[in-house]
Amino acid sequence: MKTRLLMSSVALSVVMTASAALADKASDTLNTTFTKELESVDSYFNSAREGVILQRSVWDGLLYLNQETGEYEGNLATSWKWVDDTTLELTLREGVKFHNGEEFDADDVVYTVEFVSNPENGVVVQRNVNWMKGAEKIDQYTVRIFTNGAFPAALEYLAGPVSIYPNEYYAEAGPAGMALKPVGTGPYRVESVEPGKHFVLKKYDGYHGGPKGMASIGTVDIRTIPDVNTQLAELFSGGLDFVWGVPSDQAEKLAAMDRLNVVNESTMRIGYLELDAAGRSGADNPMTSKLVRQALAHAIDRQAIVDNLLKGASKVVNSACFPSQFGCEQDVTAYDFDPEKAKALLAEAGYPDGLTIDLYAYRDRPYAEAMLSYLANVGITANLKYLQYSALRDLRQKGETSMSFQTWGSYSINDASAITSQFFKHGAEDFARDDEILAWLDIADTAVDTEVRKENYSKALKKIAEEAYWVPLFSYNANYVFTKEASFTPTPDEVVRFFDVSWN
């Protein structure tokens, strides 16, 4: 059936591509697609993976994490040192220009840090910026960043989600202007934006080079195409050159055809069930019962979902973080697939005949539907509420969801602070509200001693697992499918770096 769907979509594409731009190496244009509609191009005002991908090509951070060596390299900064536990001094790269011609210097760093670290300005992912207290200009090419207490993971964030914006332009344009006419220093500049639908990037010939190097391909044309079958149809017809996030069953069929390059790579993204233990959606909701939460954890055959749906490099996860992240304790309570135990726990919790609850989700509908089936087998009737990401995020931040299927890629930051602390420190998306966990994470996030950090992350993660505040499910992998004319090597951080794509 799935093969017929794929082939019918390919046939349909013959009609569709009358209006599609033909992918052609000769035109030096990489035609690609986003599956999710990006709510804002301003990298501080979206939390989608698509936004991260644009961010890394259009803007630069002060540092850069070399994916091969795991070492930090200078990007907009050329050197850095800790003056004390809360003061980081950086020497900036000279001669850098923003895409609009503005000169880059310390004023831009100070303005960016001061703006994004102010909670009143509403940066979407506060965890990415709220560790910064402010910044100070020492001279034109020297700046100091001050942290809110010791923050050992600072370099990870400066090499990842903290992009530097042009102070003069951003002061005038603000987030709304940046979303329509983005200006950065990255290897690609944005030529045009049709909000949520179409983005055209052009190679920035004035790029400073740095550790990213110059872009190879002249134009990257990105259209939003929500349906994967339509994406694959356009790949076959020549309307697209590059697609990522292809489901495993379709990736396997495409690989067997040997018409396109198909590459699988692990990612730092994990899937999990977020359960309203704190009763934010109602004090009488079933998820306030530890026994019910534990029953859910035993009800789902996570390994079967990995084996049959995700495949590739995906693995079952038990802890509320990605295994490679610093501090991600693995010796936690694990919940084996045990339907009979799940039924017994439900009966002990006062639900001998089962219960009915809503399951919210925004992606990977087949995975969510598989979980519905497993829950039904133990007497839990879960009604699937499938929403757009932004709509579901708003509901969660208001505390209106009792159970939701979520994923998180940690902004590709290899530190538990980017996920465990993001969701368990009493923020808008914390459904546990556990004061003891908050205290441990506060210590882990700020301790200079690495052993103290590990100890406190361990305590927090062990309790999260024991209380079943989350049901961690599995790690994700990504299937990248692209024309034989293109060359691309994916990395485990799930960031498509368009500046690393080239023609053969």
C-alpha positions in Angstrom: 0.0 0.0 0.0 2.8 2.4 0.9 4.6 1.6 -2.3 1.4 2.4 -4.3 1.0 5.7 -2.4 4.6 6.6 -3.2 4.3 5.7 -6.9 0.9 7.5 -7.2 2.5 10.6 -5.8 5.3 10.3 -8.3 2.8 10.1 -11.1 0.9 13.0 -9.8 4.1 15.1 -9.8 4.2 15.0 -13.6 1.1 17.3 -13.5 2.4 19.3 -10.5 5.8 20.2 -11.9 4.4 22.3 -14.7 4.7 25.2 -12.2 7.7 23.9 -10.2 11.2 25.2 -10.8 13.2 22.4 -12.3 16.2 21.3 -10.2 19.3 21.7 -12.3 22.9 21.6 -11.3 23.6 23.9 -14.3 21.5 26.7 -12.7 23.6 26.4 -9.5 20.4 26.2 -7.4 19.7 23.7 -4.7 15.9 23.2 -4.5 14.9 21.9 -1.1 11.9 21.9 1.2 10.8 22.4 4.8 8.0 20.1 6.1 6.9 22.4 8.9 5.7 26.0 8.4 8.2 28.2 10.0 6.5 30.8 12.2 9.3 33.4 12.0 12.7 33.5 10.3 14.1 35.5 13.3 16.0 32.8 15.0 15.1 34.0 18.5 11.4 33.8 17.8 11.0 30.3 16.6 11.9 26.9 18.2 11.6 24.7 15.1 14.4 22.6 13.6 13.8 24.5 10.3 14.6 27.7 12.1 17.9 26.2 13.4 18.9 25.2 9.9 18.2 28.7 8.6 20.0 30.2 11.5 23.3 28.4 11.0 23.4 29.4 7.3 22.3 33.0 7.6 23.8 34.1 11.0 27.0 33.4 12.9 27.7 32.8 16.5 30.8 34.0 18.4 32.1 30.4 18.4 31.7 27.3 16.2 31.7 23.7 17.3 33.7 21.5 14.9 31.6 18.4 14.3 34.6 16.3 13.5 36.8 17.2 16.4 34.3 18.2 19.0 36.4 21.3 19.7 35.3 24.9 19.8 36.7 27.3 17.2 36.5 31.0 16.8 33.8 32.3 14.5 32.8 36.0 15.1 35.3 35.8 18.0 38.8 34.8 17.4 39.8 34.1 21.1 38.1 34.0 24.5 38.9 33.5 28.2 37.1 33.4 31.5 38.0 36.4 33.6 36.2 34.8 36.5 33.3 32.3 36.9 30.8 34.7 35.6 32.7 36.9 33.1 33.8 35.7 29.6 36.0 38.0 27.6 36.1 37.6 23.8 38.3 39.2 21.1 36.2 39.7 18.0 37.1 39.1 14.3 37.9 42.3 12.4 36.7 43.1 8.9 33.4 41.3 9.1 30.4 42.9 7.4 26.7 42.1 7.8 24.7 41.4 4.7 23.4 44.9 4.6 26.9 46.4 4.7 27.0 47.2 8.5 30.4 46.7 10.1 30.5 44.1 12.8 32.0 45.0 16.1 31.5 44.9 19.9 28.4 47.1 19.7 26.6 44.4 17.8 27.5 41.8 20.5 26.4 44.0 23.3 23.2 45.0 21.7 22.3 41.4 20.9 23.1 40.0 24.3 21.2 42.9 26.1 18.2 42.4 23.9 17.8 38.7 23.9 18.6 38.2 27.6 15.9 40.7 28.6 12.8 38.4 29.3 10.5 41.3 28.4 11.6 40.9 24.7 10.0 37.5 24.6 12.7 35.2 23.1 10.8 31.9 22.5 13.4 29.5 24.0 14.4 31.4 27.2 16.8 28.6 28.2 19.0 29.6 25.2 19.5 33.1 26.5 18.5 33.5 30.1 21.9 32.4 31.4 23.3 35.7 30.2 23.1 38.8 32.5 24.4 41.3 30.0 27.5 42.4 28.1 30.0 45.2 28.1 32.1 46.8 25.4 35.8 47.0 26.3 36.9 48.4 23.0 35.8 48.1 19.4 36.8 44.5 19.1 36.7 43.3 22.7 33.6 42.4 24.7 32.7 40.8 27.9 29.6 38.7 28.5 28.3 38.4 32.1 26.4 35.3 33.2 23.7 34.9 35.9 26.0 32.8 38.1 28.5 30.3 36.8 27.3 28.6 33.6 29.8 26.0 32.4 27.8 25.3 29.3 28.2 28.9 28.0 30.5 27.9 25.1 28.0 25.4 23.9 25.3 28.0 23.6 27.6 30.6 22.0 28.5 28.1 19.4 24.9 27.2 18.8 21.6 29.2 19.2 23.2 32.6 20.2 23.4 34.4 16.9 24.8 38.0 16.7 22.5 40.5 15.0 23.4 44.0 13.5 22.6 46.5 16.3 21.6 49.4 14.0 19.3 47.4 11.8 17.7 45.3 14.6 17.1 48.4 16.7 15.0 49.8 13.8 13.5 46.7 12.3 12.9 44.5 15.4 11.8 40.9 15.3 9.0 41.6 12.8 11.5 43.3 10.4 14.1 40.7 10.8 11.5 38.0 10.0 10.8 39.6 6.7 14.2 40.9 5.7 16.8 38.9 7.7 20.3 40.3 8.0 23.2 38.3 9.3 26.9 37.7 8.7 26.6 34.0 7.6 27.7 32.3 4.4 24.2 32.8 2.9 22.2 35.9 2.8 18.4 35.9 2.5 17.2 37.2 -0.8 13.4 36.8 -0.3 10.9 35.6 2.3 7.3 34.5 1.7 6.4 34.0 5.4 6.0 30.3 6.2 6.1 29.3 2.5 9.2 30.2 0.5 12.7 31.3 1.3 15.5 32.0 -1.1 19.1 32.1 0.0 22.0 33.5 -2.0 25.7 32.8 -1.5 27.2 35.8 0.4 30.3 36.7 -1.6 31.5 39.0 1.2 31.5 36.3 3.8 34.5 36.3 6.1 35.1 32.6 5.7 35.9 31.5 9.3 35.4 27.9 10.3 32.3 27.5 8.2 34.1 28.3 5.0 32.6 29.8 1.9 29.3 28.4 0.6 29.7 26.3 -2.6 26.2 26.5 -4.2 25.0 29.8 -5.4 21.3 29.7 -4.5 19.3 27.6 -2.1 15.5 27.7 -2.8 13.4 26.4 0.0 9.6 25.8 -0.3 7.3 24.6 2.5 5.8 21.3 1.4 4.0 19.6 4.4 3.3 16.3 2.7 6.3 13.9 2.4 4.8 12.0 -0.6 4.6 15.3 -2.5 8.2 16.1 -1.6 9.3 12.7 -2.9 7.3 13.1 -6.0 9.1 16.3 -6.7 12.4 14.6 -6.1 11.6 12.1 -8.8 10.4 14.7 -11.3 13.3 17.1 -10.8 11.5 19.8 -8.8 13.6 19.2 -5.7 17.2 18.2 -5.2 17.3 17.6 -1.4 14.8 16.3 1.2 15.4 15.4 4.8 13.3 13.7 7.4 12.0 11.0 5.0 10.2 8.2 6.8 12.2 5.0 7.1 9.9 2.8 4.9 10.0 5.2 2.0 13.7 5.8 2.4 14.3 2.0 2.1 12.3 1.9 -1.1 14.1 4.8 -2.5 17.5 3.3 -1.6 16.5 0.1 -3.4 15.7 2.1 -6.6 19.2 3.5 -6.7 18.1 6.7 -8.4 18.9 9.0 -5.5 21.4 9.2 -2.7 19.8 8.0 0.6 21.8 8.5 3.8 20.7 7.7 7.4 22.2 9.4 10.4 21.4 9.5 14.1 20.3 12.7 15.7 20.2 14.3 19.2 16.4 14.5 19.0 14.3 12.3 21.4 10.6 11.6 21.5 8.7 11.5 24.8 5.3 11.7 26.4 4.9 14.8 28.5 2.5 14.0 31.4 0.7 16.6 33.5 1.8 15.4 36.9 1.4 18.8 38.4 -2.3 19.1 37.5 -2.0 22.2 35.5 -4.8 21.0 33.1 -7.0 20.1 36.1 -6.3 18.7 39.5 -8.4 15.7 38.8 -6.7 14.7 35.6 -5.4 11.1 35.7 -1.8 12.1 35.0 -1.6 13.4 38.6 -1.4 9.8 39.7 2.1 8.3 39.7 0.6 4.8 39.2 -1.2 6.0 36.0 2.0 7.5 34.7 3.9 4.3 35.4 1.2 2.3 33.7 1.5 4.4 30.6 5.3 3.7 30.6 4.7 0.0 30.8 2.0 0.0 28.2 4.0 1.1 25.2 6.3 -1.2 23.3 9.0 1.3 22.5 11.4 -1.2 20.9 8.7 -2.4 18.5 8.1 1.2 17.4 11.8 1.7 16.8 12.1 -1.6 15.0 9.1 -1.2 12.8 8.7 2.6 12.3 11.8 4.6 13.0 14.5 1.9 12.1 17.9 3.3 11.2 20.1 4.5 14.0 17.2 5.1 16.5 17.3 3.5 20.0 15.0 3.3 23.0 15.8 5.9 25.6 15.0 5.8 29.3 16.3 9.1 30.6 14.9 12.6 30.0 17.9 13.6 27.8 20.0 12.4 24.9 22.6 9.8 26.0 25.6 11.7 24.6 24.8 14.9 26.5 26.9 15.9 29.4 25.2 14.8 32.6 22.7 12.5 30.9 22.4 9.8 33.6 21.6 6.4 32.1 21.2 4.4 35.4 17.6 5.4 35.9 14.3 3.5 36.4 13.4 1.8 33.1 9.9 0.6 32.2 9.8 -2.6 30.3 6.9 -3.3 27.9 4.5 -5.1 30.3 0.8 -4.7 29.5 -0.3 -6.9 32.4 1.6 -4.7 34.9 0.2 -1.6 33.2 -3.4 -3.0 33.8 -2.6 -3.8 37.4 -1.2 -0.3 38.0 -4.3 1.2 36.5 -6.5 -0.9 38.8 -4.4 0.1 41.8 -4.8 3.7 40.8 -8.6 3.4 40.8 -9.2 2.7 37.1 -9.9 -1.0 36.9 -12.0 -0.4 33.8 -9.5 1.9 32.2 -9.8 5.6 31.4 -10.2 8.1 28.6 -7.8 10.9 27.9 -6.6 13.2 25.1 -3.2 12.7 23.4 -1.9 15.8 21.8 0.7 15.6 19.0 2.1 17.8 16.2 4.3 15.4 14.2 4.9 11.7 13.3 1.3 10.7 13.3 2.1 7.0 12.6 4.1 6.9 15.9 1.3 8.6 17.8 -1.2 6.2 16.3 1.0 3.2 17.3 1.0 4.5 20.9 -2.8 4.8 20.8 -3.1 1.1 19.9 -0.8 0.1 22.8 -2.7 2.2 25.3 -6.0 0.8 24.1 -4.7 -2.7 24.8 -4.4 -1.9 28.5 -7.8 0.0 28.7 -6.6 3.6 28.1 -8.7 5.2 25.3 -6.6 8.1 24.0 -8.2 10.6 21.7 -5.6 12.0 19.3 -5.6 15.8 19.0 -3.2 16.5 16.1 -2.3 20.2 15.8 0.2 22.5 14.2 3.3 22.9 16.3 2.8 26.5 17.3 -0.8 25.8 18.3 0.2 22.9 20.5 3.0 24.8 22.0 0.7 27.6 23.0 -1.7 25.1 24.7 1.2 23.5 26.6 2.5 26.9 27.7 -0.9 27.6 29.1 -0.9 24.3 30.9 -3.9 23.0 29.0 -2.6 19.5 27.9 -2.7 16.5 30.2 -0.7 14.3 27.8 1.2 15.2 24.7 3.7 13.5 22.4 6.7 15.8 22.0 10.1 15.8 20.5 13.1 17.9 21.4 16.5 18.2 19.6 18.1 20.4 22.3 19.2 22.9 19.6 22.0 20.4 19.1 23.6 21.4 22.4 25.4 18.5 23.9 24.6 19.3 27.5 21.7 18.2 29.7 20.9 21.8 30.5 19.5 22.1 27.0 16.7 19.6 27.6 16.3 18.5 31.2 16.7 22.1 32.6 14.5 23.4 29.7 11.5 21.4 30.9 12.0 20.8 34.6 12.8 24.3 36.0 9.2 25.5 36.6 9.0 27.2 33.1 5.9 27.4 31.0 6.4 23.8 29.7 7.2 22.2 33.0 4.3 19.8 33.9 6.1 18.3 37.0 6.8 21.5 39.0 9.0 19.5 41.4 10.9 21.8 43.7 13.5 19.2 44.6 14.3 18.7 40.9 14.5 22.4 40.4 17.0 22.7 43.2 19.2 20.0 41.8 19.1 21.4 38.3 20.0 24.9 39.6 23.2 23.4 41.1 24.0 21.3 38.0 23.6 24.2 35.6 25.9 26.6 37.6 28.5 24.4 39.3 32.0 24.8 38.0 33.0 21.4 39.3 32.1 18.8 36.6 31.5 16.1 39.2 29.1 18.3 41.1 27.2 18.9 37.8 27.0 15.2 37.1 25.9 14.3 40.6 23.0 16.8 40.5 21.9 16.0 37.0 21.9 12.4 38.1 19.7 13.1 41.1 17.2 15.0 38.9 17.1 12.5 36.1 16.6 9.5 38.5 13.7 11.2 40.2 12.1 12.2 36.8 12.3 8.5 35.8 11.1 7.1 39.2 8.1 9.5 39.2 7.5 8.9 35.5 7.1 12.6 34.9 8.0 11.9 31.3 7.8 8.7 29.4 11.0 8.9 27.3 10.4 6.9 24.1 13.2 6.8 21.5 15.9 8.7 19.8 15.4 9.9 16.3 17.4 9.3 13.1 17.1 11.3 9.9 17.0 10.1 6.4 18.4 12.5 3.8 17.5 11.9 0.2 19.2 14.0 -2.5 20.1 14.0 -6.2 23.1 12.1 -7.4 24.5 15.4 -8.6 24.8 16.7 -5.0 27.3 15.9 -2.3 26.4 16.0 1.4 27.5 14.4 4.6 25.0 14.6 7.5 26.1 15.2 11.1 24.5 13.8 14.3 23.4 17.2 15.4 20.5 17.2 12.9 21.6 20.5 11.3 21.6 20.7 7.5 24.4 23.1 6.8 23.7 24.3 3.3 27.1 25.8 3.1 28.5 22.2 3.3 26.4 21.0 0.3 28.2 21.0 -3.0 27.8 19.7 -6.6 29.7 16.6 -7.7 
